[in-house]
Structure formats: C-alpha cells, structure tokens
Amino acid sequence: MMQIVRVLARVILISLGLVAIAAGGLCTVLGSTSGSDMLWMAMIGIVSLLAGGAVVWATFRHWRREVSADDSSQAENP
C-alpha cells in the first residue's frame, strides 16, 4: 500500500512540475511579445520554468536513486 502512495505522489509531483513548465513557457511568450509593459509576466514565466524543471528533475533523480538502492539490496540478499 505504501508503495502505491509513493508512486502516486511522484506522479503528482511530476505532473505539477510539467504544468509549471507549460505555464511558465506561456507566460514567458506572452510577456516577451507584449512589450515592456508586461515584462514582469516574462520574469514570472522564467521563474516558473526553472521551478518546474527543478521539481521534475529532482523527482526523477530521487526515484532513480531509490530504485538502484533497492536493486543493490536485492542483489545482496538473494
């Protein structure tokens, strides 16, 4: 049961990160094409892109480390 909750939490984190990347890309494009009046929107978009990318990267990295640790512990205890 706990394994299902972990996987579901990771899927939710990855999806939130991808939504932040998409929203950040949209804000960056809209803010940069609207001129200097909407420059703040482009800055928010860049921050959202970076934050979303960091969330997705960290989630995948942690997931891979956990899987490799489980594999190595199973190899030691056949």
N, C-alpha and C positions, 0 to 999 in steps of 0.2 A: 504494500500500500504506500509506503514511504517513497519507494522508487517512482511510482506513478506521480506523486505530488512533486517530486524533484523535476521530473521531465516536463510536467505541465508548467511549473514555474519558469523553467528555462525557455520553453516555447513562448510563454507570455512575455518574458524579458526580450527575447529576440524580436518578437513582433512589435513590441513597443519601440525598440531601437530602430527597426525598419520604418515605422510610421514617423519617428522623429527625423530620420534621414529624408524621407519623402517630403514632409512638411518643411524641413529646412531648405531643401532644394527649391521648392515652390516659392518660399519667402525670399530666397536669395535672387531668384529670377525676377520676381515681381518688384522687389525693392531696387534692383540694379537697373531695370528698364524704365522705372517711373521717374527717374531723375534724382536730383539732390534732396527733394522734399521727403522722399521715402527711403533715404539711406539707412535709417535706423532699422527698417524692416530687413534689409540685406544683412546687417550685422546680426540681428536675431537669427536669421536663417543660417548664417555661418556657424554660430554657436550651437544651434540645433543639429546641424550636420555633424559637427565634431562630437557632441554629446551622444548622439545616436550611434555613430560609428564606434565610439568607445564602449558603449553598452554591449553592442553586438560582438565586438572583438573580445571583450573581457568574458562574456558568457561562453563563447566558443572555446576560448583558451582554457578557462576553468573546467569546462566539460571534457576537453581532450585530456587534460592532466588527470582528472578523476578516472577516466576510462583506462588510461595507461597504468595508473596505480592499481586499479582493480585487476587488470590483466597480469601485472607482475606478481601480485599477491596470489593469484590463482595458479600461476606457473610454479611458485614455490611450494604450494600445498596441493599436490595432485590428488 
